[in-house]
Amino acid sequence: MSQIVEAQQRVPITLAGSRLDQVAAELFAGHSRERLKGWIKSGALTIDGHTGKPKDRLAGGERLQLSATLEEQVRFEPEAIPLAVIYEDDDILVVDKPAGLVVHPAAGNPDGTLLNALLHHSPDLANVPRAGIVHRLDKDTTGLMVVAKTLAAQTSLVEQLQARTVAREYDAVCVGVMTSGGSVDAPIGRHPKDRKRQAVHASGKPALTHYRVVERFRSHTHVRCRLETGRTHQIRAHLAHRRFPLVGDPVCGGRLKLPAGASEGLKTLLREFPRQALHARQLGFDHPGSGEPVTFSAALPDDLLLLLDYLRDDHE
């Protein structure tokens, strides 16, 4: 069954110089970039009332108007994948995503994803774009995600994400000893030589991460990060930029460094740690139904707790 999509957004000045398709993906986050490109080409998505091309550069301040027909989506199959549900009501669902679970089907991961699990848990999510998914975590990052169960809830959550009013805190374990917390205000985009990797460079999108020290060890630091923006691999890229890459990060971590004098147990754990040591621990936003502020928390998973225990023993 077809559905009419009507929406408009003003291009923020912070996105000046960005391509139309990139800006559209930011402002209309409930729809895939490929679908938005199609709407741009067909004239369903206009700039100040005029048609444009996906590669057109915007100056900031333009009004993007979307008036399109959303055809029935490609049908993704429900799959009985276990979900750790932290909270659920008629408007939202909050889950604690495990490591190894891809959020959305894509090339190489056509099924076995969080989206498939959500459709099994709540079949009505088939009526919401992307099964209500409004933000993502990397495959091997654990922790909290909020899912919209209605179109109205999805609109509310996407607007809050765009306005940067959603509070997101992460726990991470990085290589190196930080003397203090701080902030990284540096643009992030695709690495110019390695297109699969995100990195800090001048032509990237604005990105801001705040971090503070939770616990120091002999050669590592447990840090807590708060995001102002939500770029792909943001914490991983920003901390690597500061020369404090995450333990186990296969993309941004660089060459493995084992601390001199560490126990064989710790060396083995660091050598074999299967993922980036990153966990989305807290999520806060205004509830789409009540408008009241809500906050959810998720305890550290067992693999990070084990890593911290080994680092404490080494610290002593």
Backbone bond lengths (Angstrom), bond angles and torsions (degrees), N, CA, C in turn:
res aa  C-N    CA-C-N  psi(-1)  N-CA   C-N-CA  omega(-1)  CA-C   N-CA-C  phi
1 M - - - 1.463 - - 1.533 109.13 -
2 S 1.334 117.08 131.94 1.458 121.58 -178.86 1.521 111.20 -76.25
3 Q 1.334 114.81 155.94 1.462 120.88 -179.20 1.526 108.51 -138.82
4 I 1.331 116.71 134.90 1.463 121.65 179.20 1.526 109.21 -83.92
5 V 1.323 116.03 130.67 1.464 122.05 178.58 1.518 108.35 -112.67
6 E 1.329 117.02 120.00 1.463 122.58 177.20 1.526 108.38 -125.90
7 A 1.319 117.69 124.23 1.465 120.54 179.38 1.519 109.37 -160.64
8 Q 1.321 116.09 155.50 1.459 120.23 173.71 1.517 109.41 -144.35
9 Q 1.315 115.45 149.71 1.455 121.94 -179.54 1.521 109.10 -144.34
10 R 1.334 116.26 146.17 1.461 122.00 173.83 1.529 107.79 -93.43
11 V 1.317 117.90 132.14 1.465 122.02 -178.44 1.526 109.34 -72.78
12 P 1.329 118.17 118.48 1.468 119.23 179.66 1.523 111.13 -69.14
13 I 1.314 115.98 151.42 1.464 121.05 -177.45 1.523 111.11 -63.83
14 T 1.347 117.20 -23.41 1.467 120.98 179.61 1.522 112.16 -66.15
15 L 1.338 117.24 -17.98 1.464 120.73 179.36 1.534 112.32 -100.93
16 A 1.316 116.43 10.95 1.466 120.07 178.12 1.522 110.18 -57.46
17 G 1.326 116.39 135.40 1.457 121.49 -179.38 1.513 113.87 92.81
18 S 1.335 117.31 -10.09 1.464 121.05 -179.66 1.525 110.88 -82.85
19 R 1.323 115.78 157.35 1.460 121.57 177.76 1.520 110.65 -71.36
20 L 1.327 115.08 153.24 1.458 120.48 -179.56 1.520 111.96 -58.59
21 D 1.348 117.72 -44.09 1.461 118.51 -178.36 1.526 111.79 -66.91
22 Q 1.341 117.05 -32.78 1.469 120.30 177.43 1.525 110.76 -68.42
23 V 1.328 116.45 -43.55 1.463 120.83 179.31 1.527 110.16 -64.76
24 A 1.329 116.68 -42.76 1.459 120.40 179.37 1.524 111.04 -60.47
25 A 1.324 117.05 -39.70 1.466 120.56 178.69 1.519 111.14 -64.50
26 E 1.333 116.79 -31.68 1.467 121.02 177.50 1.528 110.84 -73.09
27 L 1.323 116.43 -44.93 1.462 121.03 -170.79 1.526 113.47 -85.98
28 F 1.314 117.00 -25.55 1.465 121.00 178.50 1.528 107.85 -119.55
29 A 1.327 115.39 61.27 1.467 121.77 -169.21 1.525 113.73 -67.93
30 G 1.311 117.93 -10.83 1.460 119.94 178.40 1.515 113.30 -76.36
31 H 1.349 117.61 -4.13 1.456 121.69 -176.98 1.525 109.73 -126.23
32 S 1.321 116.82 147.37 1.457 121.37 -178.85 1.526 110.56 -68.96
33 R 1.336 115.65 156.28 1.463 119.70 179.83 1.530 110.82 -63.69
34 E 1.341 117.40 -37.03 1.465 119.45 -179.88 1.526 111.12 -64.36
35 R 1.328 116.44 -39.98 1.469 119.10 177.81 1.526 110.37 -65.37
36 L 1.334 116.68 -41.27 1.469 120.60 179.38 1.533 111.08 -64.78
37 K 1.336 116.78 -38.76 1.468 120.01 176.44 1.523 110.42 -59.15
38 G 1.331 115.29 -43.24 1.456 119.31 178.58 1.513 112.08 -61.34
39 W 1.319 116.64 -40.31 1.466 120.58 178.71 1.527 112.03 -68.23
40 I 1.346 115.95 -35.61 1.467 119.12 176.31 1.529 109.59 -63.18
41 K 1.325 116.03 -46.80 1.469 120.70 -177.58 1.526 111.93 -65.69
42 S 1.344 117.01 -32.98 1.465 120.09 -178.48 1.520 112.83 -84.56
43 G 1.346 117.09 -8.84 1.455 120.78 -179.13 1.518 113.90 88.79
44 A 1.329 117.52 5.84 1.462 120.68 178.94 1.528 111.36 -75.37
45 L 1.338 116.97 -21.62 1.460 121.83 176.69 1.522 106.97 -118.10
46 T 1.329 116.16 116.58 1.464 120.69 -173.66 1.531 111.73 -117.70
47 I 1.352 114.69 161.96 1.463 122.86 177.15 1.521 107.44 -112.29
48 D 1.332 116.22 113.95 1.473 120.20 -178.70 1.526 111.51 49.05
49 G 1.334 116.22 38.71 1.452 121.46 176.79 1.514 115.20 85.24
50 H 1.344 117.57 -0.72 1.464 121.16 -178.14 1.530 110.05 -115.51
51 T 1.317 116.38 151.17 1.453 120.15 177.34 1.527 109.92 -75.67
52 G 1.316 115.40 157.31 1.452 120.70 179.43 1.514 110.78 -144.36
53 K 1.337 115.51 -174.41 1.459 122.14 177.82 1.532 108.51 -116.60
54 P 1.335 117.83 151.04 1.465 120.05 -178.39 1.521 114.15 -52.97
55 K 1.354 117.38 -33.25 1.468 120.70 -175.62 1.528 113.38 -88.28
56 D 1.333 117.96 -0.93 1.470 120.25 178.89 1.525 110.94 -59.58
57 R 1.325 115.89 136.49 1.468 121.03 178.36 1.534 109.16 -89.84
58 L 1.335 115.29 138.19 1.461 120.57 -178.17 1.525 110.48 -104.60
59 A 1.321 115.61 151.11 1.466 120.83 -177.60 1.523 112.61 -94.67
60 G 1.338 116.45 -15.06 1.463 120.64 -173.55 1.513 110.27 96.40
61 G 1.320 116.76 137.03 1.448 121.63 -179.53 1.520 114.44 97.50
62 E 1.345 117.68 -12.82 1.459 120.04 178.97 1.535 110.43 -67.91
63 R 1.324 114.56 156.97 1.465 120.48 176.16 1.524 108.23 -104.71
64 L 1.334 115.78 120.05 1.462 121.21 175.93 1.517 108.76 -95.30
65 Q 1.315 115.84 125.69 1.468 121.76 -178.97 1.525 108.45 -115.43
66 L 1.344 115.31 125.03 1.456 121.15 179.16 1.518 109.46 -113.06
67 S 1.320 116.28 124.08 1.458 122.39 175.65 1.521 106.59 -141.26
68 A 1.329 115.91 98.71 1.458 120.00 -170.18 1.518 110.79 -140.97
69 T 1.307 114.43 164.44 1.456 121.51 174.15 1.518 107.97 -104.96
70 L 1.309 116.38 122.21 1.455 122.03 179.89 1.519 108.43 -93.73
71 E 1.323 114.85 104.55 1.461 118.71 179.28 1.522 109.71 -70.05
72 E 1.305 115.05 162.94 1.462 119.33 179.64 1.525 109.23 -54.92
73 Q 1.316 115.67 131.67 1.452 121.21 -173.90 1.529 111.60 -71.04
74 V 1.335 114.43 157.05 1.454 118.65 169.97 1.525 107.69 -54.97
75 R 1.294 115.88 131.70 1.459 119.16 -174.40 1.522 110.57 -81.37
76 F 1.315 114.92 117.73 1.456 120.50 172.55 1.518 107.99 -94.65
77 E 1.303 116.28 141.33 1.455 120.46 -174.89 1.523 111.64 -84.66
78 P 1.337 117.12 136.34 1.465 119.81 171.99 1.534 109.89 -64.30
79 E 1.326 116.15 141.37 1.467 120.68 177.31 1.520 108.97 -134.85
80 A 1.314 115.20 139.01 1.468 121.51 -177.08 1.530 110.28 -79.45
81 I 1.317 115.40 68.82 1.467 122.59 177.66 1.524 107.30 -98.16
82 P 1.333 118.43 128.42 1.473 119.83 -177.88 1.526 112.16 -58.30
83 L 1.325 115.81 138.68 1.460 122.77 177.63 1.522 109.51 -122.56
84 A 1.329 116.58 134.01 1.464 120.98 172.88 1.521 107.39 -90.95
85 V 1.334 116.43 95.08 1.452 121.36 -177.16 1.528 109.56 -85.91
86 I 1.323 116.21 119.09 1.463 121.94 179.64 1.524 110.47 -84.86
87 Y 1.330 115.67 -37.33 1.468 120.77 -176.98 1.525 108.34 -159.29
88 E 1.349 115.29 147.55 1.456 119.66 176.10 1.519 110.46 -154.55
89 D 1.331 116.42 138.33 1.459 122.31 169.97 1.532 107.90 -144.51
90 D 1.313 118.81 -162.09 1.466 121.17 -176.12 1.526 112.94 -71.35
91 D 1.347 117.83 -18.34 1.460 121.65 -174.16 1.521 114.08 -105.24
92 I 1.312 116.67 -37.52 1.465 119.87 -172.56 1.524 111.82 -137.30
93 L 1.310 113.64 163.12 1.460 123.32 174.78 1.525 106.43 -137.09
94 V 1.321 117.61 129.00 1.462 121.51 177.80 1.524 108.21 -115.73
95 V 1.338 116.05 124.37 1.465 120.43 -177.88 1.519 110.26 -121.44
96 D 1.334 114.75 155.97 1.461 122.87 174.18 1.526 106.29 -105.02
97 K 1.333 116.33 99.86 1.466 121.21 -173.79 1.529 110.95 -73.70
98 P 1.327 117.55 133.05 1.468 119.89 176.51 1.524 111.44 -82.29
99 A 1.315 116.17 165.15 1.461 120.66 172.96 1.522 109.45 -66.36
100 G 1.325 115.96 147.30 1.455 120.83 176.27 1.512 114.83 90.44
101 L 1.332 117.97 -5.98 1.463 121.05 -178.45 1.527 109.92 -99.89
102 V 1.335 116.19 115.80 1.468 121.60 175.39 1.523 108.30 -72.26
103 V 1.331 117.19 142.71 1.462 120.32 -175.69 1.520 112.28 -76.05
104 H 1.349 117.75 -46.29 1.465 120.90 -171.61 1.529 109.75 -133.10
105 P 1.334 118.30 140.25 1.469 119.66 177.31 1.522 112.00 -57.54
106 A 1.332 115.02 142.25 1.465 121.71 178.04 1.516 107.26 -160.07
107 A 1.322 115.96 179.49 1.458 119.77 177.81 1.527 109.54 -56.51
108 G 1.309 116.40 127.75 1.464 120.91 -177.88 1.505 113.31 92.70
109 N 1.326 117.36 -19.89 1.470 122.42 177.88 1.527 108.69 -138.07
110 P 1.342 117.85 68.99 1.464 119.80 -176.35 1.521 114.13 -73.40
111 D 1.331 116.86 -17.51 1.460 120.28 -179.93 1.528 108.56 -153.47
112 G 1.329 116.12 -173.28 1.460 119.72 -178.50 1.511 113.80 69.26
113 T 1.342 116.55 28.10 1.462 121.46 -175.39 1.530 111.51 -107.83
114 L 1.325 114.78 173.40 1.461 119.78 175.04 1.525 110.33 -59.18
115 L 1.330 117.76 -40.39 1.463 120.51 179.56 1.527 110.80 -57.64
116 N 1.321 117.63 -45.08 1.466 120.44 178.37 1.523 111.37 -61.74
117 A 1.335 115.97 -39.37 1.469 120.22 178.67 1.523 111.16 -65.99
118 L 1.329 116.95 -39.65 1.460 121.04 179.83 1.525 111.54 -63.79
119 L 1.334 116.63 -41.09 1.467 120.25 179.84 1.524 111.78 -64.15
120 H 1.330 116.85 -31.01 1.463 120.10 176.44 1.522 110.48 -74.77
121 H 1.315 116.18 -40.67 1.467 120.88 -178.27 1.518 111.38 -68.54
122 S 1.348 116.34 -40.85 1.461 121.42 -176.08 1.537 108.73 -139.82
123 P 1.335 118.48 88.00 1.472 122.23 -174.32 1.529 113.94 -55.82
124 D 1.333 118.80 -28.48 1.466 120.67 -179.71 1.526 112.85 -64.53
125 L 1.326 117.44 -15.31 1.464 120.15 177.73 1.521 111.96 -65.32
126 A 1.321 117.69 -12.92 1.468 120.93 175.04 1.527 111.13 -62.93
127 N 1.333 117.17 -19.28 1.464 121.83 -179.52 1.523 113.25 -90.36
128 V 1.327 117.30 -1.52 1.465 122.46 -179.08 1.534 107.97 -112.86
129 P 1.351 118.81 132.62 1.466 120.01 178.90 1.520 112.03 -52.20
130 R 1.337 115.42 135.52 1.468 122.60 179.58 1.524 112.21 58.45
131 A 1.329 116.41 26.69 1.468 121.70 -179.15 1.527 111.76 54.21
132 G 1.331 116.38 30.96 1.462 120.96 175.73 1.510 115.27 85.03
133 I 1.321 118.03 2.14 1.470 121.05 -179.52 1.529 109.21 -73.33
134 V 1.324 117.15 124.42 1.471 121.34 -177.42 1.528 113.18 -116.52
135 H 1.317 117.40 -11.55 1.467 120.93 174.98 1.521 107.52 -152.14
136 R 1.307 116.59 171.77 1.459 119.44 -172.90 1.525 111.31 -131.94
137 L 1.318 113.96 160.24 1.456 122.69 165.75 1.527 106.95 -125.10
138 D 1.318 116.58 147.61 1.456 119.71 175.68 1.527 110.31 -59.55
139 K 1.320 115.52 156.73 1.470 121.37 -177.36 1.523 112.16 -49.00
140 D 1.320 117.55 -45.18 1.462 120.38 -174.20 1.521 114.24 -101.98
141 T 1.332 117.10 13.01 1.465 121.21 170.30 1.524 108.20 -92.80
142 T 1.323 116.17 133.07 1.460 120.79 179.72 1.526 110.09 -97.11
143 G 1.348 115.14 165.14 1.452 118.89 169.19 1.508 115.72 122.24
144 L 1.324 114.99 -161.45 1.458 123.01 -164.37 1.525 114.40 -81.15
145 M 1.329 113.81 136.68 1.458 122.08 170.26 1.522 108.26 -137.45
146 V 1.340 116.11 141.15 1.462 120.29 174.57 1.522 108.32 -104.25
147 V 1.329 115.39 139.47 1.467 123.00 -179.27 1.525 107.82 -122.00
148 A 1.335 116.12 134.46 1.469 121.11 177.91 1.523 109.43 -86.34
149 K 1.337 116.90 133.07 1.466 120.67 -179.46 1.525 112.64 -96.94
150 T 1.323 117.22 -7.25 1.468 121.46 177.57 1.525 109.10 -137.48
151 L 1.335 116.09 162.77 1.462 120.46 176.95 1.524 111.38 -62.78
152 A 1.335 116.59 -38.91 1.467 120.25 179.59 1.519 110.81 -64.12
153 A 1.324 116.78 -41.94 1.463 120.52 179.09 1.522 110.31 -66.32
154 Q 1.322 116.57 -38.30 1.462 120.20 178.86 1.524 111.00 -63.45
155 T 1.330 116.11 -44.20 1.464 120.12 178.34 1.520 110.99 -59.67
156 S 1.332 116.79 -44.49 1.463 121.47 -179.59 1.522 111.45 -61.99
157 L 1.333 117.09 -46.84 1.461 120.56 -177.26 1.528 111.45 -67.69
158 V 1.328 117.25 -39.99 1.464 120.14 178.21 1.527 110.23 -63.16
159 E 1.335 117.30 -42.00 1.465 120.39 177.93 1.521 111.41 -62.37
160 Q 1.337 117.13 -39.81 1.464 119.84 178.53 1.532 111.41 -66.74
161 L 1.327 117.18 -38.89 1.459 120.53 177.00 1.530 110.70 -63.55
162 Q 1.326 116.26 -42.34 1.470 120.15 179.54 1.521 111.57 -66.11
163 A 1.340 116.36 -35.55 1.465 121.06 179.76 1.529 112.29 -80.69
164 R 1.326 116.24 -2.29 1.473 122.99 179.31 1.522 112.68 60.72
165 T 1.336 115.86 34.98 1.464 119.74 178.34 1.522 112.35 -100.61
166 V 1.320 117.61 -3.38 1.465 120.74 175.91 1.525 108.30 -80.69
167 A 1.330 116.80 125.52 1.466 121.87 -178.86 1.524 108.82 -89.43
168 R 1.332 116.52 120.84 1.459 121.54 -178.57 1.522 109.82 -128.21
169 E 1.323 115.64 121.14 1.465 121.05 178.69 1.521 109.89 -119.38
170 Y 1.320 115.03 140.04 1.462 121.85 -179.29 1.524 109.48 -127.18
171 D 1.322 115.98 146.01 1.454 121.89 168.13 1.526 107.90 -101.43
172 A 1.329 115.79 138.82 1.463 120.44 179.68 1.521 108.82 -142.60
173 V 1.323 116.03 153.50 1.459 121.90 172.80 1.523 106.63 -118.69
174 C 1.326 115.91 120.50 1.462 119.66 -175.48 1.524 111.17 -116.88
175 V 1.311 114.36 160.41 1.456 122.52 177.82 1.521 108.62 -82.76
176 G 1.346 116.39 130.06 1.450 121.13 -178.84 1.518 111.10 106.93
177 V 1.309 115.92 159.12 1.464 121.33 -177.50 1.526 109.46 -106.54
178 M 1.323 115.99 113.19 1.465 121.29 177.30 1.521 109.59 -79.64
179 T 1.309 115.94 138.62 1.465 119.55 177.18 1.524 111.36 -85.02
180 S 1.354 116.14 -26.89 1.466 119.68 -179.49 1.522 109.00 -162.33
181 G 1.338 115.28 171.02 1.455 120.29 175.94 1.521 110.79 -80.09
182 G 1.327 114.90 -174.14 1.460 119.40 -179.83 1.511 110.72 172.29
183 S 1.306 116.34 -161.03 1.460 123.03 179.24 1.515 109.07 -136.54
184 V 1.331 115.17 149.41 1.466 121.46 172.43 1.520 106.88 -119.56
185 D 1.312 115.83 114.24 1.464 122.59 178.29 1.524 106.26 -114.52
186 A 1.330 115.70 88.30 1.465 120.68 -174.10 1.521 109.30 -148.91
187 P 1.347 117.56 134.98 1.471 120.81 -176.63 1.521 112.14 -67.23
188 I 1.334 115.28 146.70 1.460 121.63 -178.68 1.521 109.86 -124.48
189 G 1.321 116.17 136.87 1.462 122.50 175.82 1.512 109.50 -157.35
190 R 1.317 116.49 -174.72 1.461 119.94 179.40 1.528 110.40 -64.17
191 H 1.329 115.19 138.41 1.459 120.43 176.71 1.532 108.75 -61.47
192 P 1.334 118.41 133.18 1.471 120.04 -175.41 1.526 114.36 -61.83
193 K 1.334 117.90 -24.63 1.465 120.53 -177.99 1.530 112.51 -108.16
194 D 1.325 116.99 -26.61 1.465 121.51 179.55 1.521 108.19 -120.41
195 R 1.347 116.82 97.42 1.460 121.84 -171.40 1.524 113.14 -69.30
196 K 1.315 118.36 -15.62 1.465 120.91 178.66 1.534 111.74 -84.00
197 R 1.303 116.09 -6.22 1.457 121.25 -173.10 1.521 111.05 -114.32
198 Q 1.333 115.27 141.83 1.465 121.25 173.83 1.526 108.94 -96.99
199 A 1.305 116.19 143.55 1.462 120.06 -178.00 1.517 109.82 -152.73
200 V 1.325 115.48 165.81 1.461 121.31 175.24 1.519 109.10 -78.74
201 H 1.332 116.36 123.23 1.465 119.99 170.38 1.527 109.16 -159.74
202 A 1.318 115.84 161.04 1.466 121.96 -166.43 1.526 113.60 -61.78
203 S 1.323 117.82 -30.37 1.464 119.84 -176.06 1.529 112.93 -88.90
204 G 1.331 117.49 6.44 1.462 121.06 179.91 1.517 112.66 -78.37
205 K 1.330 114.84 -177.18 1.465 120.99 178.82 1.529 109.43 -88.95
206 P 1.348 117.42 149.42 1.469 120.29 179.52 1.528 111.22 -55.50
207 A 1.319 116.17 137.70 1.469 121.09 -179.45 1.522 108.87 -148.21
208 L 1.332 115.61 137.18 1.461 121.05 -177.25 1.530 109.88 -138.26
209 T 1.327 115.31 123.06 1.468 122.60 179.10 1.521 109.31 -126.17
210 H 1.331 116.35 131.09 1.463 121.84 172.06 1.524 108.29 -104.72
211 Y 1.325 116.98 143.63 1.470 118.88 179.67 1.534 109.86 -143.68
212 R 1.319 114.92 150.69 1.465 120.40 175.32 1.518 109.27 -140.02
213 V 1.315 114.77 154.93 1.454 120.72 -178.16 1.520 110.35 -80.14
214 V 1.330 116.49 129.28 1.462 121.88 174.17 1.530 109.83 -96.02
215 E 1.337 116.16 -44.66 1.465 120.86 -177.96 1.527 108.98 -157.26
216 R 1.334 116.05 135.45 1.464 120.78 177.14 1.523 109.71 -103.02
217 F 1.314 114.95 145.13 1.456 121.68 175.41 1.526 108.49 -123.19
218 R 1.307 116.23 -174.83 1.460 119.11 -174.87 1.530 111.96 -64.62
219 S 1.333 116.36 -37.65 1.462 119.25 -177.61 1.524 113.49 -134.53
220 H 1.336 117.07 7.35 1.456 121.39 -175.93 1.527 109.73 -140.92
221 T 1.321 116.62 169.40 1.461 122.12 178.64 1.527 109.95 -141.01
222 H 1.332 114.60 134.90 1.468 121.28 171.15 1.525 106.04 -91.74
223 V 1.336 116.83 118.45 1.458 120.89 -176.93 1.524 110.63 -120.73
224 R 1.314 115.00 157.13 1.466 122.05 175.76 1.527 107.51 -119.40
225 C 1.318 115.55 124.92 1.457 121.28 -174.59 1.527 111.03 -113.18
226 R 1.309 115.61 143.11 1.473 121.63 175.33 1.523 108.41 -123.14
227 L 1.329 115.45 127.40 1.452 120.94 -176.28 1.520 111.59 -92.57
228 E 1.326 116.04 135.52 1.460 121.68 168.53 1.532 109.65 -96.01
229 T 1.337 115.73 -29.31 1.461 122.35 177.33 1.518 107.94 -125.09
230 G 1.325 116.84 173.97 1.462 120.01 -176.69 1.513 112.63 -131.63
231 R 1.323 117.16 59.40 1.461 120.89 -179.95 1.532 110.72 -78.93
232 T 1.329 115.01 154.57 1.458 119.79 176.36 1.522 110.06 -58.90
233 H 1.334 116.10 131.03 1.471 122.93 178.89 1.532 112.39 58.51
234 Q 1.335 117.95 28.97 1.467 119.43 -170.90 1.521 113.36 -59.04
235 I 1.331 117.09 -53.38 1.471 119.45 -178.11 1.519 110.24 -63.86
236 R 1.314 116.59 -42.29 1.457 121.05 -178.84 1.529 110.76 -61.03
237 A 1.339 116.15 -45.21 1.464 120.14 -178.87 1.524 111.78 -70.77
238 H 1.332 117.08 -41.23 1.462 120.09 -177.52 1.526 112.15 -67.48
239 L 1.330 117.47 -44.50 1.466 118.62 -179.48 1.530 110.98 -70.20
240 A 1.332 117.47 -35.34 1.465 119.65 175.08 1.533 110.22 -63.68
241 H 1.333 116.31 -36.42 1.462 121.37 177.31 1.528 110.79 -62.03
242 R 1.328 116.36 -33.20 1.467 121.49 177.85 1.531 112.23 -85.91
243 R 1.321 116.68 7.36 1.472 123.35 179.73 1.529 112.51 69.79
244 F 1.339 115.68 29.61 1.462 121.19 173.56 1.539 109.00 -128.44
245 P 1.332 117.83 67.90 1.466 119.97 -177.64 1.529 111.55 -65.64
246 L 1.326 116.06 155.70 1.458 120.30 179.88 1.521 110.99 -74.09
247 V 1.317 115.31 143.83 1.462 120.43 172.01 1.531 108.50 -57.13
248 G 1.327 116.50 134.26 1.458 121.38 173.95 1.505 116.11 77.46
249 D 1.339 118.54 3.82 1.466 120.32 -176.72 1.530 109.75 -74.65
250 P 1.345 117.85 112.82 1.466 119.94 -176.75 1.526 113.44 -77.93
251 V 1.336 117.14 -14.04 1.462 121.06 -174.58 1.526 111.92 -104.08
252 C 1.327 116.46 -51.76 1.466 120.96 -175.02 1.531 113.09 -102.82
253 G 1.318 117.83 -2.14 1.461 120.61 -169.60 1.502 116.24 -79.77
254 G 1.307 117.82 -21.35 1.454 119.44 -178.14 1.522 111.57 73.42
255 R 1.323 116.11 -161.87 1.458 121.34 -176.40 1.527 110.88 -72.84
256 L 1.332 115.78 139.75 1.463 121.35 -179.46 1.529 110.50 -61.05
257 K 1.343 115.83 132.81 1.460 121.60 176.56 1.519 108.89 -119.94
258 L 1.321 116.69 119.67 1.461 121.91 178.47 1.522 108.70 -102.84
259 P 1.343 118.08 128.87 1.467 120.31 -177.89 1.522 111.90 -66.65
260 A 1.316 115.87 135.46 1.462 120.83 177.85 1.521 109.67 -61.66
261 G 1.319 116.05 136.85 1.459 120.31 176.86 1.517 114.35 82.30
262 A 1.323 118.55 2.01 1.472 121.01 179.76 1.524 109.89 -71.34
263 S 1.315 115.69 153.88 1.465 120.86 178.40 1.527 109.55 -66.24
264 E 1.332 115.19 157.88 1.461 119.04 177.88 1.530 110.74 -62.59
265 G 1.342 116.34 -33.69 1.459 120.07 178.82 1.519 111.94 -63.11
266 L 1.339 116.70 -44.04 1.460 120.49 179.21 1.527 110.67 -67.97
267 K 1.341 116.92 -41.86 1.461 119.57 178.87 1.527 111.15 -59.58
268 T 1.325 115.69 -43.13 1.466 119.92 179.22 1.523 111.12 -63.80
269 L 1.334 116.19 -42.96 1.465 120.36 -179.78 1.524 111.03 -62.86
270 L 1.336 117.17 -44.68 1.460 120.47 179.55 1.523 111.27 -66.29
271 R 1.324 115.60 -38.60 1.460 120.23 -178.91 1.529 111.57 -66.89
272 E 1.339 115.84 -35.31 1.464 120.47 -173.03 1.528 113.51 -106.76
273 F 1.342 117.62 4.53 1.464 118.67 -178.69 1.524 108.36 -58.74
274 P 1.330 118.08 123.14 1.464 120.73 -163.59 1.524 116.15 -84.72
275 R 1.327 118.59 -0.67 1.467 119.36 -174.27 1.516 109.68 -158.16
276 Q 1.348 116.34 171.51 1.453 119.64 173.41 1.538 109.14 -67.75
277 A 1.321 116.42 136.97 1.471 121.80 -176.92 1.529 109.15 -81.05
278 L 1.332 115.67 78.73 1.457 121.44 -173.86 1.526 109.77 -144.12
279 H 1.345 115.55 133.31 1.465 121.23 -175.25 1.523 109.74 -142.03
280 A 1.336 116.57 126.85 1.468 121.60 176.73 1.527 108.24 -79.94
281 R 1.322 115.96 100.69 1.465 120.58 -168.79 1.525 114.47 -89.88
282 Q 1.322 117.51 -28.24 1.467 119.38 -175.08 1.530 110.52 -145.42
283 L 1.339 114.34 142.81 1.463 121.49 -177.83 1.523 108.09 -140.40
284 G 1.332 116.81 124.95 1.455 121.36 -179.40 1.518 111.56 -132.24
285 F 1.336 116.94 138.64 1.464 121.96 -178.63 1.519 108.91 -163.82
286 D 1.313 116.59 172.04 1.460 121.19 174.44 1.527 108.37 -84.70
287 H 1.327 115.92 127.47 1.464 119.69 -178.41 1.528 109.88 -60.68
288 P 1.348 117.97 127.96 1.468 119.78 -176.63 1.525 114.52 -60.90
289 G 1.344 116.95 -25.74 1.455 120.49 -179.14 1.509 113.29 -86.41
290 S 1.339 116.03 -52.49 1.467 120.90 -174.34 1.518 113.42 -90.75
291 G 1.332 117.09 -22.73 1.455 120.70 -174.63 1.520 113.53 80.40
292 E 1.340 116.49 -3.92 1.467 120.69 -179.39 1.533 110.67 -79.81
293 P 1.340 117.11 145.16 1.466 118.99 176.67 1.526 111.11 -68.98
294 V 1.321 116.65 136.62 1.462 122.41 178.27 1.528 108.47 -131.85
295 T 1.329 115.72 148.26 1.466 121.61 179.18 1.523 108.78 -135.16
296 F 1.329 115.57 136.75 1.461 121.30 179.15 1.524 108.93 -126.01
297 S 1.332 115.27 148.23 1.466 120.99 -178.98 1.518 110.23 -131.49
298 A 1.332 115.67 152.13 1.463 121.71 177.40 1.524 108.33 -136.08
299 A 1.320 116.22 127.71 1.462 121.64 -178.90 1.528 110.70 -65.44
300 L 1.320 115.67 157.18 1.460 120.71 177.62 1.527 110.23 -60.81
301 P 1.333 117.83 140.19 1.468 120.44 176.60 1.529 111.38 -71.87
302 D 1.320 115.54 165.93 1.460 120.95 -173.28 1.523 112.96 -60.55
303 D 1.335 118.39 -37.20 1.465 118.91 -176.65 1.528 111.45 -66.32
304 L 1.326 117.76 -36.37 1.467 119.98 177.79 1.524 111.28 -74.17
305 L 1.328 117.42 -35.84 1.465 120.12 176.15 1.526 110.37 -62.60
306 L 1.332 116.88 -41.18 1.467 121.02 178.17 1.522 110.45 -64.22
307 L 1.318 117.19 -43.78 1.462 121.14 178.35 1.521 110.96 -59.41
308 L 1.322 117.61 -45.58 1.463 121.00 179.73 1.521 111.52 -63.49
309 D 1.332 117.48 -38.43 1.466 120.53 177.75 1.532 110.84 -61.77
310 Y 1.318 116.78 -44.60 1.463 120.51 179.07 1.523 110.80 -64.18
311 L 1.323 117.38 -39.43 1.462 120.48 -179.97 1.529 110.99 -68.15
312 R 1.333 117.67 -35.75 1.472 120.32 176.42 1.516 111.12 -64.65
313 D 1.323 116.58 -41.59 1.464 119.99 178.52 1.526 110.53 -63.17
314 D 1.325 116.55 -38.29 1.460 120.65 178.30 1.526 110.05 -69.52
315 H 1.335 115.40 -34.51 1.472 121.11 -179.90 1.525 110.50 -63.67
316 E 1.309 115.06 -35.90 1.461 119.96 -177.53 1.514 111.23 -77.73
